[in-house]
Amino acid sequence: MGGSEAIVIVGGGLGGLTTALALGRAGRRVRVLEQAPEFGAIGYGIQLGPNVVPMFDRLGVTAAVLDKGDVPDACLMVDAYSGEEIVRLPLGVSFRERFRHPYIIIHRVDLHQVLMDACRARPEIAFEPAAAAAGFEDRGDRVIVHTADGRGIEGAALVGADGLHSAIRAKLRRESAPHQFGYVAQRTLVPMGEVPDLVPRQNVYLWSGPGFHMVHYPLRHGTLFNIVAVYRTSTFADRLEERDHRAEVQRIYAGTHPAMQAMLAMMNLERRWPLADRDPIRHWHKGRVTLVGDAAHPTLQSLAQGACMAIEDGVCLAALIDLADGDYERAFAQYESERYVRTARLQLESRYMWDIYHAEDIARDVMRQTFADRTEEDVFRCLAWLYDGFRIPTRLPSAALKE
Ligand SMILES: Cc1cc2nc3c(=O)[nH]c(=O)nc-3n(C[C@H](O)[C@H](O)[C@H](O)COP(=O)(O)OP(=O)(O)OC[C@H]3O[C@@H](n4cnc5c(N)ncnc54)[C@H](O)[C@@H]3O)c2cc1C
């Protein structure tokens, strides 16, 4: 058993904070290590499916999230050249009736802050900024996390919530680097007042083109506008100057709809993120060490659910630690088996959707015709496995009960 020692969580992103909050609310002591000098989030938008709302309910933060976020009327996929609608996911009354909870768009900084505030209100949770984990030792009855600056931080168990390039995962598994697809993302936030009239400002839009797409939606009650441009480029792994990024963007998005051209002109193209995922795995724990979120099952963002999975993970893991009464090995084994099919499906369907968004030539015509036949009910049915949510375990299966 873990005794009264804290559980160490490496990574203070959405997955790490959710796990900390869920554990803290169950009365377990937690210490969150974050490599950055301050806990925070990158300043762009995030979409949250209705499946995370019951997680927020459990964490006691739904009202705060809804206060900071917005609920759009629809999510639309349109053609990058003609602007014609390809498929529509209505997010209004029929969506609420079908999925019981809203679809939320929110500034990541605001969501992170809501979770931070809730964590800070719990005496069980301690924060350690500027603590980059470099490795760990599992001593059987406890774990020691080694930081890059030479400290050893002891805990009852370790949760790696350190994202796509997880240092904790690297020590658990021998494997190659994440799978890169040759795509990069560039993100921009602009004041809504600067957005020209020809750009649709309400709702979530995905402009789909051959080898590229663009997503945009309003944030902070319509005062900000979030734009993400994603495209395939042979220079995806290179560090280039902003003017080189702009030249690439101008070439790749040439001839697209005037609304897209207007958005590209507003974008800050300084920084870009090469996009990557990994193949799904069944097991991501060993002894007293496990993973949550992108560290365990990084995914392409096609279904806008990577963070949602990290949040579900954290709540599920905390529930199982509680049910197993701190028997970490059992809790971690059960957690994997509860989570791996759902998260693997997300990883695989996200790859499939990625090809659909970026379809070229004949594949593009086929994609358009396939979507043209879809009714609202069809669209809901395709997403039901995801949006119907994840049932948090309330008991351990008998095989996992202690003798
Ligand atoms: C362009 C884009 C758009 C996206 N849009 C959405 C969306 O709309 N909806 C959605 O649900 N998901 C979306 N995602 C996915 C989502 O961002 C991730 O799945 C989510 O952030 C994963 O959370 P995490 O806590 O597991 O990891 P991260 O957010 O990566 O957090 C990891 C944390 O660990 C810290 N860390 C890393 N290494 C160490 C270390 N060695 N020691 C200590 N700390 C460390 C990092 O500084 C960071 O704070 C998007 C992703 C991209 C790229």
The ligand as an SDF file (V2000), in Angstrom:
LIG
                    3D

 53 58  0  0  0  0  0  0  0  0999 V2000
   -3.7240   21.9000  -32.9730 C   0  0  0  0  0  0  0  0  0  0  0  0
   -4.3410   21.0520  -31.8930 C   0  0  0  0  0  0  0  0  0  0  0  0
   -5.6780   21.2150  -31.5830 C   0  0  0  0  0  0  0  0  0  0  0  0
   -6.2780   20.4090  -30.5940 C   0  0  0  0  0  0  0  0  0  0  0  0
   -7.5930   20.6000  -30.3030 N   0  0  0  0  0  0  0  0  0  0  0  0
   -8.1810   19.8320  -29.3630 C   0  0  0  0  0  0  0  0  0  0  0  0
   -9.5550   20.0060  -29.0530 C   0  0  0  0  0  0  0  0  0  0  0  0
  -10.2200   20.8720  -29.6270 O   0  0  0  0  0  0  0  0  0  0  0  0
  -10.1140   19.1990  -28.1110 N   0  0  0  0  0  0  0  0  0  0  0  0
   -9.4000   18.2320  -27.4510 C   0  0  0  0  0  0  0  0  0  0  0  0
   -9.9580   17.5210  -26.5930 O   0  0  0  0  0  0  0  0  0  0  0  0
   -8.0820   18.0540  -27.7210 N   0  0  0  0  0  0  0  0  0  0  0  0
   -7.4630   18.8150  -28.6610 C   0  0  0  0  0  0  0  0  0  0  0  0
   -6.1430   18.6440  -28.9340 N   0  0  0  0  0  0  0  0  0  0  0  0
   -5.3870   17.6090  -28.2080 C   0  0  0  0  0  0  0  0  0  0  0  0
   -4.9790   18.1200  -26.8200 C   0  0  0  0  0  0  0  0  0  0  0  0
   -4.2510   19.3180  -26.9330 O   0  0  0  0  0  0  0  0  0  0  0  0
   -4.1080   17.0830  -26.1040 C   0  0  0  0  0  0  0  0  0  0  0  0
   -4.6380   15.7930  -26.2760 O   0  0  0  0  0  0  0  0  0  0  0  0
   -4.0710   17.4060  -24.6090 C   0  0  0  0  0  0  0  0  0  0  0  0
   -3.4430   18.6590  -24.4030 O   0  0  0  0  0  0  0  0  0  0  0  0
   -3.3310   16.3220  -23.8400 C   0  0  0  0  0  0  0  0  0  0  0  0
   -3.2440   16.6920  -22.4900 O   0  0  0  0  0  0  0  0  0  0  0  0
   -2.1050   16.0920  -21.5640 P   0  0  0  0  0  0  0  0  0  0  0  0
   -2.3180   16.6960  -20.2280 O   0  0  0  0  0  0  0  0  0  0  0  0
   -2.0820   14.6130  -21.6990 O   0  0  0  0  0  0  0  0  0  0  0  0
   -0.7310   16.5930  -22.1950 O   0  0  0  0  0  0  0  0  0  0  0  0
   -0.1790   18.0590  -22.4280 P   0  0  0  0  0  0  0  0  0  0  0  0
   -1.2660   19.0150  -22.6830 O   0  0  0  0  0  0  0  0  0  0  0  0
    0.8840   17.9250  -23.4820 O   0  0  0  0  0  0  0  0  0  0  0  0
    0.4800   18.4550  -21.0370 O   0  0  0  0  0  0  0  0  0  0  0  0
    1.6880   17.8830  -20.6180 C   0  0  0  0  0  0  0  0  0  0  0  0
    2.2720   18.7420  -19.5160 C   0  0  0  0  0  0  0  0  0  0  0  0
    3.4150   18.0760  -19.0020 O   0  0  0  0  0  0  0  0  0  0  0  0
    4.5040   18.9680  -18.9350 C   0  0  0  0  0  0  0  0  0  0  0  0
    5.7140   18.1570  -19.0970 N   0  0  0  0  0  0  0  0  0  0  0  0
    6.1800   17.5670  -20.2290 C   0  0  0  0  0  0  0  0  0  0  0  0
    7.2940   16.8790  -19.9700 N   0  0  0  0  0  0  0  0  0  0  0  0
    7.5490   17.0240  -18.6600 C   0  0  0  0  0  0  0  0  0  0  0  0
    8.5610   16.5320  -17.7930 C   0  0  0  0  0  0  0  0  0  0  0  0
    9.5450   15.7450  -18.2480 N   0  0  0  0  0  0  0  0  0  0  0  0
    8.5280   16.8770  -16.4730 N   0  0  0  0  0  0  0  0  0  0  0  0
    7.5310   17.6750  -15.9920 C   0  0  0  0  0  0  0  0  0  0  0  0
    6.5380   18.1590  -16.7730 N   0  0  0  0  0  0  0  0  0  0  0  0
    6.5530   17.8410  -18.0840 C   0  0  0  0  0  0  0  0  0  0  0  0
    4.2490   19.9520  -20.0710 C   0  0  0  0  0  0  0  0  0  0  0  0
    4.9470   21.1680  -19.8630 O   0  0  0  0  0  0  0  0  0  0  0  0
    2.7390   20.1070  -19.9880 C   0  0  0  0  0  0  0  0  0  0  0  0
    2.3660   21.0720  -19.0500 O   0  0  0  0  0  0  0  0  0  0  0  0
   -5.5140   19.4260  -29.9170 C   0  0  0  0  0  0  0  0  0  0  0  0
   -4.1670   19.2690  -30.2340 C   0  0  0  0  0  0  0  0  0  0  0  0
   -3.5810   20.0610  -31.2100 C   0  0  0  0  0  0  0  0  0  0  0  0
   -2.1260   19.8690  -31.5250 C   0  0  0  0  0  0  0  0  0  0  0  0
  1  2  1  0
  2  3  1  0
  2 52  2  0
  3  4  2  0
  4  5  1  0
  4 50  1  0
  5  6  2  0
  6  7  1  0
  6 13  1  0
  7  8  2  0
  7  9  1  0
  9 10  1  0
 10 11  2  0
 10 12  1  0
 12 13  2  0
 13 14  1  0
 14 15  1  0
 14 50  1  0
 15 16  1  0
 16 17  1  0
 16 18  1  0
 18 19  1  0
 18 20  1  0
 20 21  1  0
 20 22  1  0
 22 23  1  0
 23 24  1  0
 24 25  2  0
 24 26  1  0
 24 27  1  0
 27 28  1  0
 28 29  2  0
 28 30  1  0
 28 31  1  0
 31 32  1  0
 32 33  1  0
 33 34  1  0
 33 48  1  0
 34 35  1  0
 35 36  1  0
 35 46  1  0
 36 37  1  0
 36 45  1  0
 37 38  2  0
 38 39  1  0
 39 40  1  0
 39 45  2  0
 40 41  1  0
 40 42  2  0
 42 43  1  0
 43 44  2  0
 44 45  1  0
 46 47  1  0
 46 48  1  0
 48 49  1  0
 50 51  2  0
 51 52  1  0
 52 53  1  0
M  END
$$$$
